Amino acid sequence: MLLEARLLDERREAKAEGIAEGEAIGLTKGKAEEKTAIAKRLLSMGLSVQNIVKATTLSIEQIEAIKAEQA
């Protein structure tokens, strides 16, 4: 009985950890996608790459790649 209860607790903990990890990954991915969308809008508005880097914290290389993708 004790062993079964401990196993059940371990499974619940593992499941909770997995859910938390999945949420963290999802949030990180969502933030990256939002930064990319903002960079695209700022590029379409004619802002400089340097200003977009400052606004989004994306790298110059990332902004240049987005810019090339839009061309």
N, C-alpha and C positions, 0 to 999 in steps of 0.2 A: 504494500500500500504506500509506504513512504517513498519507495523507488519510483513508483508510478507517478506520484505527486511531483517528485523532483523532475522527472522527465517532462511532465506536462509544463511545469514552470520554465524549464529550459527551452522548450519549444515556443512558448509564448514570448520569452525574451528574445529568442532568435528571430521570431516573426516581427516583433516590434523593432528590432535593430534593422532588419531588412526593409521594413516600411520606411523608417527614418532615413536610411541610406538612399532609397529610391526617391524620396521627397527631396533630399538635398541635391541629388543629381538632376532631378527635374527642374528645380529652382535655378540651378547653375546654367542649365541649357536654356531655360526661358529668358534669363537675363542676357545671355549672349545673343540670342535671337533678337531681343528687343534693341540691344545696342546696334546690331547690324541694321535693323529697320530704321532706327534713328539716323544712322550714318547715311543710309540711302536717301532719306528725306532731306537731310542737310546738303548732300551732294546735289540733289535736284534743285535746291534753293540757291546753289552757286557758292556755298561757303568753301573756304580753302581747306585743304587737307589738314593743315596745322590746327585750324580752329575746330575741325571735327575730332581730331585726336584729343584736344583739350576737353571737348564736350562729352565724348563717349568713353574716354580712356582706352580706346582701341589703339593698336599700334599703327604706325605709318604704313607698314606693309599690309596690314589688314584693310585699311582704308583704300590703299592703292588697288588691292585685289577687288574690292567691292566696286570701285570706280571702273576698273577694266571690265568687270562683269556687266556693268550697266551700258557700256559703250557698244 
